[in-house]
Structure formats: structure tokens, C-alpha cells
């Protein structure tokens, strides 16, 4: 692991950036009274520890020069390089928006997306900047503390997680937690401090026993340590367990680092042979990695003294990837002798989990409504993710809570539009079935099948919803563009309820629409009602549909011109 001092000794570029930034920030103080330059060196130190290149370390040292001193970007370009200037400019532009109101928040998010797709190093410098700012948040005015903490919890921490930087993500969450939920944080610290200490002592007693078992079976252990569960993660888990600490068995987990994948599985077998595992608590993230690239084996066993103990097993490479995420795979295409630095792209060998960056770039252009954009971003890209499989074994990344409809549209828009049913793990499942990680999903398609408006109620991803809405709009336009229609047919799939026909008739009458015919029949589980009315304008037909849809017994509704 490199340090800032290593770069200062071995890189002329970093040494020049260090001296220039120190000169530029001379006399400036931070809110906590420290020289401002300490912030620059802290950010650069993080970037160096993450294993990034000298241009990124130099940019981290210079990241506030353009914004907070009289020096211009052109001077950075002349004294250092176009590459360094580009990185500094990116961090400066991202930092200018202060999240005052939803519009500003969205503008900043769009800038994040732009630089994610152009040069991910800009985002990494910004994350380093935010990490140090959070560590000194105590010195900021109380009115600003919660705002900055919320930004960190909602944007920066999830972004770090999606980039595979789990350690950084957890650290940012823990730094923000006491400012957002001060009372909850105090309660948590007071109630788990002793338990943490007890579990740490137990882990220290158990590790030699565990190591002895591995040695007896010829498994070399590179490192073995324990990891305490972070406060924020613990609090989220407590919310799922009715705040019962007694139900939390992984306050402290033991982490085992071995030479290779074969040893990972061999170690798992040795553990289970010696200590019985808890059913349903074995997780193989090597065969099926998390969406951010995380790989490891997790098991929970009845360990020494029958204490429930979580053990994680991984290789050294897996551990580095879990800690540093994208930074562990950082590399750049050689473009020596060219000034076309904007075409440079981060390259990652077999990094399929990063495809979401390009997807995000094109997806965000479709949103004009700011609140919808923010909510969709949180659901589609920052929410907890699940990994489901196609029948051929291809891994599909979806937000938690997704359904077969979301899966279908993730495969292809035609698959979604023509979806008529789904099989999950070989069994027929409803289209609103909530998928889980590891599910094998097969979509049944039917030619000329069209999406139903009811799909919007259980589709989770913006991609699926946008495609559904587009087809519905197209169908509506087509119906209403027919020459000389004689009537409109409303089709309602309903739950049988006394007085339902009366309620429907009243709504239609109050809309000043004449019913010409009304027919009902039972074909399957739910009755179907067809109502023919006089021809009305498109907006009036849609308003009528919305009114009818408010009736709880109506499960599905559509209309067409005939």
C-alpha cells in the first residue's frame, strides 16, 4: 500500500503539486482552526492508499486550488498537465452545487453521472474529499451538519458501495449516522458497547482454535482477523429485528484470508466438519458475486462454547477488492504523445459489474422531472441489489423488490412487451412475484402480447415502467386515430363484489358518458366486464379510466376504439 510520502519521494509531479498547493492555500484556515492545506494532504493520502496513479494524487492535492484561491485552471494545465487539470476541473464543477433544494441536488447528481462515464478518477478524488470533510464535520455550523450528513448517506456512501469500496461506504455511513439520528446513535452505543467487547474477546479465543484446525488439514492461513459490524449496518439490521440485539449474531465476524479459491472451499468444509452450520446462513459470493464485485464465502456456525459465530473466507485478492473496490482494478489505456485525454477511459479486466455506469449515463437523459429522477436513481442504481439468473446462467443485476416484469425488460424491450408469463426456479410464478438473489427466471413470451397498465403497479425499475408507458401511449394513440370509430370499449378485470356494477355505472354517468352495452363473464379467477360507450375524447377516456381505477375491486382496466 502506497502512501503520500511514497509519492512525494518518487514522483516529481506529486512533489510539485504538493509545493504549489501549499503555497496557494497559505494563510487559509479550516473551520476547526487547522491550516487548510491539511485537508489537501488528507485527501491525497486517501487516494494514494487506494492505489491510484500520480496524476490522481496530484489532482487530490490541487482539488481546491481553482475554487478557493486566485489561481486559474489554465495555470494548473501549464504547470502540471492537461490530465491533472481535467481531474481538478471535474472535482471543482461537482463541488460547486451545494444541494440547496431538489433542483440543485439533481444538477449535482447529473454531474456525478457525467464524470463517472468520462473519468472515474474524478469521483474517487471527490470521495476522498468528502471522507475528510466528514471527519471534521464537528467544526461546521450545526445547521449545515445534517444537510451534509444526509448528502453523504444518500449519495456518497451508496456510490462508494456501487464502486465496490465497501470499507469507504461503511465509514461514510458511520460518520453521517450520529448527525442524522443523534438519539438513535446514542442508544446504540450505550447498548452494544459491552456486547462488542465481549464478542471481540470471544473472537480472540476462537481464532487460535480455528487456525489449529486449518493447520491440521494442511490449509495455509495468510491472515486471520476479526471485523466488528459497523453501527449504521447494525442499526439497519436491528430495524428488521424489532430492535432486538439478542437476534443479531454477527456483531463480530472472523475473517480468514487464504491462498486461492480451492483453499476457500476446503476451509469451508473443514469448518463445517468441526462446527455445525446454521441452516440458511451459508452464502457463496464467489460463485455468485455481489453486484459490486464483492466475492467471499460466508458461513455462520455454532462455534466454541456453542456460540453462534460468523466466519468469512476469501483470498488476498478478494480482500483487496472488497476493501478498495474499483481502485483495486485501476488501469488506464496508454495515450502517450497525444492531447486527446478526454478519450481516455478507465479499463477494467472483466468488470461486468461496472456496466451500470454506461447504463446510468444514457438512462438519466430520459428524465425531465427532478423528483422522479432522484427517486429513480435511488431505486435503480443505489438501492440494495439482487442477482438473478437466466436459464443459460447469465447473471442479471436488479434492485431488490424486482419482479419478472423488471427481469424481462432488463433482457430486452421486446421480451418485456411480449411477456405472457414467467417461471421462477422451474415453477410458474405470477408477474408480480418478488424475485430473490439466486432465482433462475424464464420469461414466457407470446407474439402480439402487449403490456397491461396493471404492470405499472408492480414494476420496480424505471426501465420497465418507461417501456410499459411508451407501449400504452402508442396503443392509445393508435386506437384514437382510427377513422370513424363508432364506440369505445372499456375492458375491466375485477374482483367480484356486491354493488360493483352500480359503482361503475355511477362513475361513468357522472362523467357524462353514455353506456351503450355492458357484458360480464367469468373466464379464469376474476370476472371480466366489457362496457361499450359513445365515442369520447382521448383525455376524457383516460380521466374516466383513472376514476374507475380508484375502485378497489378493479384489478386491471384498458380501452380501445372499435
N, C-alpha and C positions, 0 to 999 in steps of 0.2 A: 504493500500500500504506500503510495507516494504522499508526500506532504508538501505544503507550500515552500518550506525551507529547501526541500529537494529541488523544486523547480527554480528557486532563486539561485541555487548553486550551479545548476546545469543548463539553464535557459537564459540566454541574453534577452530574449523578448519579454519574458516574465519579469526579469530584473529591471528593465527599462520601464515597464508598466507599473511596477511597484514604486519606483522613484518618482514617476510622473504623477501618479495618483496621490502619493504622499504630499508632493508639492502643491497639487491642485486643491486639496482639501485642508491645507494648512490653516489653523485657526478656527476651523469649524468644529462644533461640538454636537453630540447626540443628546437626546432628551435625558439620558441617565448621567450626563456630565462627562462621558468618555470622549476622547478625540474621535471625530467622525471616521478617520482612517481605519480605526479598529473594526468597523463594520465591513469595510472593503476587504481587509485581510481575512476576516472570518468567513465571508462568502467565498473568497478564493480558496481558503483552506478546505472547505467542504467539497468544492469542485475538484480540487487536487486529490482528496481522499477517495472520491468516486471514480478516479482513474481516467479523467478526461485529459485532452491534449493541451499543449501550451497556449494555443490561441484562446481556448475557453478559459483557462486560468487567468490569462492576461485580461480578457474581457470582464471577468468577475472583479478584478482589481479596479477596472476602469468604469464599471457599470453605472456609477452615479456621477461621473465627471461632467458629462454633457448636460444633465438635468440640474445639477446643484452647483456648478462652477461656471465662470465665464468662457471656458474652453469649448470650442465647437467640434462637431463631428469631423469636419474636414481636417482639423489638426490631428485627431486620432488616426485618420486614414493615412496622413502624411508621415506621422511619427512611428506608426506601427504597421498596419496593413489594411487592405480592404476587407479582409476576412474578419479581423478584430473589430473594425468599425461597424460592419454589418451586425455582429453579435451585440455590440454596445447599443446600436440604434434600435435593435429589436427589443432589448430589455427596457430601454428608455420609453419606447412607444407603449409597451404593455403597462408600464408603471404610471403613465400619465392619467389614466382613468381611475378614479378613486371610489368607484362603486356607490356613487351617490344617486340612488334611485335606480329603478329597473332598467331604464334606457342605457345608463352608463354601465351598468353591470353587464348587459348584453353586448355592448360595444367592446368591453374588455374580453369577454368570452370569445367573441369573433376574432379578436387579435390573437388570443391563445391558439385558436384553431389554425389561423394563418401561419403562425410561426412553428406550430407542430409539424405542419406539412412541408415548410420550407427548410427549416434547420432546427432540429430538436434541441440543439445545444442552447439556444436562446431560452427555452423553457427550463432547462436544467440550471442555468445561471439564475433565473428568476426564482426557482425553488430554493436555491441556496440563499438568495437574498431574503426570501420570506422566512426561512428557518431561523436565521439570526435575528430578524425583526421580532419574531415570536418569542425568542429567548429573552428579549429586552422589552417586552410589551408592558411590563410593570411600570415603566417610566412614562408611558403615554397617558394622556388625559383620559380619565375614566369613560367619558362619553365616546371616545374612539375605540376603546379596548374591545367592547363587544362587537362592534362593526367589523374590525379587523379579524377578530377571532372567528366570526361567522363566515367571512370570506375564506378563511383558512380551512374551516371544517367542511364547507360546501363545495369549494372549488379546488384548492391546492392539495389537500390531503387525498381526495378521490383521484385527482390527476396523477399524483405520485404513485398511488396504488395501481392504476391502469398501466403505468410505465414500469411496473414490476418492482418498484422501490418500496417494499413493504415496511422496512425499518423506518424510512423517512416519513411515510404516510402515517404510521403509528405515532411517531414522535410529534408530528404536526398536530394530530388529533389530541394527544395528551396535553400539549401546550395550550390549545384552544379551549379544552374542556372546562377548566376552572373559571374562565371568563364568561362562558355561555351558561353554564349550570353551576354556579358557585355553591349553592346549598347541597346539591346532589354530590358534588365533588368532596365537600367536607364530610358528608355522611359516609361516602365510600371509603375515604382514607381512614376514618375513625373505626370502621367496621371490618376492614380487611388487613390492616397493617399487621396485627398479630398473626393472622392466618397466613399471610405471605411469609413471615419469618419462620413459622412452623413448617410450612411446605418447603422452604429453602433448606432448612436443617434436614428434613427428611430426604430431599434430593441428594444432599451431600452424603448421607449414609447409604443411599441406594446405589449411587454411581459406581463405587468400588465393586459391589456385588455384581452389577451388570457387566462391568468391564471384565471381571473374572470369568463370567460365563462365555463372553466372546473369545477370550484368550484360550480357554479350554477347547473351543471349537475352531481355532485357527483363523479367526477374523481379526484383522489389524484395525485398531481404532486410531484414527488420526487425531481426533479431538472429541471430548465429551464435556458438555456444559449444561447448565440449566437456564431456562428462559421464563421470567415472570410475565404473566399476562398483563398487558397494558390496561390502565384504568378505564380508558374510553371503551376498549373492546369488552372489558369485564362488565361495564355498566350496560352496554347494549345487550349482552347476554343475560344479565340479571332481569332486564325488562321482559325477556321471553320466558323467564322462570319465576315470575311473580316476586322478584327481588329476594329470592331465597338463595343465600350464599351456599347453603348446605348442598344444593344441587349442582354446584359448579366444581368440577373435578380436575380442571386443567389450570388452576391458579399458577402453578409452576410446572412446566414441561421439561423433560430431559431431551436434549438434542445430541444425536450421535452422528459423527462425521466419519465415513469410511472411504475406501479407495475407489470403488466402482459400483456400477448398478447391480452386478451379481452379488456383491457383498451386502448391498442394501436388502435384497430379498432373503439372503442367507441369514442376516442378522434378525430380520423379522421372524423367520422360522425358529431361530434359537430362543427369542423372547417368548413366543407363543408356546413352545415346548416346555419352558420353565415356569411361565406365569400365564394363567388363563386369561384370554382377552374378553372384554365386554362385547357382547353381540351388537353389531351395527356400528361399531366405533372404529373399524379399520378402513382407512382411506388411502387409496393408491393414486397419488397425484403424479407418479412417474408415468404410469400407463396412460393416465388421463390428466394432463397438467391443467392447472387453473388457467383462466383466460389471459392472465397477465404473465404467463410463462412459469409460474411457480411449480416446482417439482419437489416431491418428498414423499416418504411413507409415514403415515400417522397411525398409531395404534394406542388404545387405552386398555391397560391390563390391571389385574389385581396383583400389585407388586409386593414388596416386602411388608410384612405385618398385615397383608391383605388390603393395603391402602390403594385406592384407585389412582393410577399413575398414567399420564400421557407421555409417550415416547415418540420422537420424530427421528427418522433415519434418512440421510441424504449423503451425496458425495460432496467434496470440496467445491466443485464447480457449481453444483446445485445451490450450495450455501451462498456462494458469492452472488449468484443470480438472484437469490431470494432477498439478499441484503441490498444489492446495488441495482437490480433490475436492468433497465436499458443501458445504464452506464457500463455494466459488465460486458456488454457486447459492442461497445462503441468502436466504430471504424469509419474512415472516410475514403472516398474514391480519390485517387491521385489526380490532381489537375495542375501540375507544375507547369509554369510558363504561361498560364492563362489568367485573365482577369475575370473570367466568367464564373465568379464564385457563387452567384445566385443559383446556378445549376447543380451545385454540389448537393448531394443528398447523403444522409446517414444510411449506411448499408449494414444490414444485419443478416448473417447467415441463417437461413431457415427460421426467420422470426415471424411466423404466421400470425401470432397474437397481436402484431402491430398493424395489421391490415386496417384496423378500425380508424387509424389516423387519416388515411386517404378517404375512407368512407365518411368520416366526420367532415372533411373538407367539402365534399360535394353535397352531403346531406344538409348542412347548415344554410345553404343558399336558398332552400325551399321555404324558409320561414320568414315571414314578414312580421307576424305578431310576436312581440318581445316576450310576453309572459309564456306563451306557448313554446317558444324557443327554449327558454330556461328550463321549463318543466320537462320537455322532451329530452334535453341534454342530460338532465339528471337521471331520467329513466333509461334512455337508450345507451348511454355511454358511461355514466358514473355509478349507476345502481349495482347492487350485487348481481353477479353474473352466474349463469348456469351453462354447462356444456352438454349438449345432446348430440346424438349420432344419427347419421343416415344409415339405411340398411347396408351400405357399402363400407361403413366405418369412418366416413368423413365427419369431422368434428364441427359442429355449428355453435357459435357463440351467441347467446341470447340473454336479455335481462331476466332476472328472477321474476316468476309470475307469468312468463310467456306461455302461449297456448300453441296447438298445432297450426293455427292460422298464422301466427308470427313465424313459425318454422317454415311454413310453405312459402311465404313471401321472401324469407331470407334466402331460400333456394333460388327462386326466380319468380318474377311477377306473374308469368303465365301459369306456373304451378299454383300460386295463390288464387288467381282469378278462376281457375278451373277446379278448385278443390271441392270435392264432394264428400270426403270423409277422411279418417285417419286411423292408423294402427299405432299403438304405443306398446312396445315390447311384445309384438305379435298379436295383441288383442285390440279389437275395435274400441276406439275411445271417442268421446264427444269432442267437438271442435272447441269447446270452452274448457277442456281438461287442462289443469295446471301442470306443466312439464317439470321434471326434476333432472338434475345432473345425472348423466349416465343412461337416460332413456334412449331407446332406439325408436325413431319415428319414421313411419312410412306414410306418405300422403297419397290418397286415392283421388285420381282426377277423372273428370267426365267432360267430354267435349261439349261446348256450348253452355256449360255450367257457369253461372255468374255469382259474384259476391252478393250476400244479403246485407241489408242495413243493420240487422241484428249483430253482425260480426263486429261492428264498431264497439259494442258493449264489452266484449272480452278480448279484443286485440290489444296488446300492450305496447308494441313498438310503433314509432312514428312511421316507419317504412310501410308496415302493413296498413295502418289507418289511411295514409295518403293514397295508396293504391286502391283501397276499397272506395274511398270517397271519389276518386277520379272515375272509376267504372260506374258508380252510381250516378254521377253527374252526366256522364256520357249517355247512359241509358235513359235518363230523364229527358235530356235534350232530344234524343232520337225519338222518343215517344211523342214528345210535344211538337216535333217538326213534321209529323205525318200530315198528309193532305186530307182535309175534310174529315177529321175524326168525328165519330158520331156519339161517343161516350167515353168516360173514364172508368176503368175497372180498378177498384181497390181490393187487394187481397190481404186478409188478416189471419194469422195463425194465433189461436187464443187458448187460454185455459178456461174450461167450462165453468161458468159462474152464473148464478141466478141474477137476472136483471141486466146482463151484459149487453144484449141486443138493444134494450131500451136506452142504456147509457150511450151506446154508439150512435143510435138514431138521433138522440137529443143533440149531440155534438155536431153532427152533420147538418141538422136543421138550423141550429144557431149560426152555422157558417153560411147560411142561405144557399145551400146546395140541395138540389132535388134528387132523391133516390128513385131510380128507375126500376131496378130489380135487386133482390137480396137473396142469396142462397147459402146454405150451410151444409157441410158434410163432414164425416169422420173418416180420415184416411191416415191411420197411424195413431200416435199417442195423443195428439192435440187436434181439436176441431179446426176446420178452415171455413172462413166466411168470405164470400165474394160479393162485393157491392158495386153495382153499376150506377153511375150518376151522369148528369148532364156535363158537357164539356166546360171546364173552368180554366182560368189562367194558371200557369206553372207555379207562381208564387203562392197563389191561393191553395192549390193542391198540396204543396209542401207544408203550408201552415196548418192545413187540415190534418195531415199526417202527424205533425208534431202534437196537435191537440189529442188525437186518438191514441198516440203512443204513451201519453200520460196515464192512461188507464192501466192499472197494474196487471190485469189479466191478459193484455195483448203482448205476446212474445215476439212477433215479427209482423212487419207491415211493409207493403210495396204498392205501387200503382203503375198503370200504363194506359196509353190511349188506344182505343180499338174502334 
